[in-house]
Amino acid sequence: MTDDLIEMNADEQPGVEEQPGDVVSTDAEAAPKKKGRARSQSTRKAAAAPAPQISDEEMPSKESMSGERAWYVVHCYSGYENKVRHNLEQRIETMGMKDKIFDVVIPTQEEIEVKEGKRRTVERHVFPGYVLVNMIMTEESWYVVRNTPGVTGFVGMGNQPTPLRPEEVAQILKRMEAEAPRVKVTFRVGERVRIIDGPFNDFRGTVSEIDMERTKVRVMVNFFGRETPVELDFLQVEKA
């Protein structure tokens, strides 16, 4: 299941614009905060998401209700992930569902990007449009989640919510718990970039190689009339 979600993750591709709900901090040196939790409620959406219409045909079968605690993936309106989490947590409290619904998580990942010569930390949603819910699947708990404004349904086969496998949960948590923010790459091989730090500061060149593991980029710079390869850190260059 996570493979399908990862394929839909636009943030994995270089040069992708920010998604609704991203939280941005211009202080790259700020102390790291706990992953997987939205840091502030979005103030850009004045209206709440429309309430879903539930029909009897949507109810999952008894066979899908194992009575065991598991993680489920809930699809919601894009950009409403924070609102859905907030609404669902309120419903859990007011409807007395703490013994059935235990946690609501928006998988996030911190990135450092360089824009106009400035570094900033951006908190990205790993799976835009999806929220993870740790719960025991019963008819009552299903209805509480499914009837939350902004939720469009559970991920699964037909009307049967499919719990995540333990290895899928571990993979998601590993991405969320990365010790250091990853660096967002906004350039590609063959593109022109400007060097903004180091001895070649303000030189311009063409990207010849990108090493994601080492977070290094090789740039061909015209130096003394000849093309010279220069290896730099991702944070030392920006798209020209």
ABEGO torsion letter per residue (X at the ends): XAAAAAAABAAABBGBBBBBGBBBBABAABBBBBBGBBABBBAABABBBBBBBBBAAABBBAAABAGBBBBBBBBBBBGAAAAAAAAAAAAAAAAGAAAABABBBBBBBBBBBBBGGBBBBBBBBABBGBBBBBBBBBAAAAAAAAABBGBAEBBEBEABBBBBBAAAAAAAAAAAABABBBBBBABBBGBBBBBABEAABGBBBBBABBBAAAGBBBBBBBBGGBBBBBBBBAAABBBX
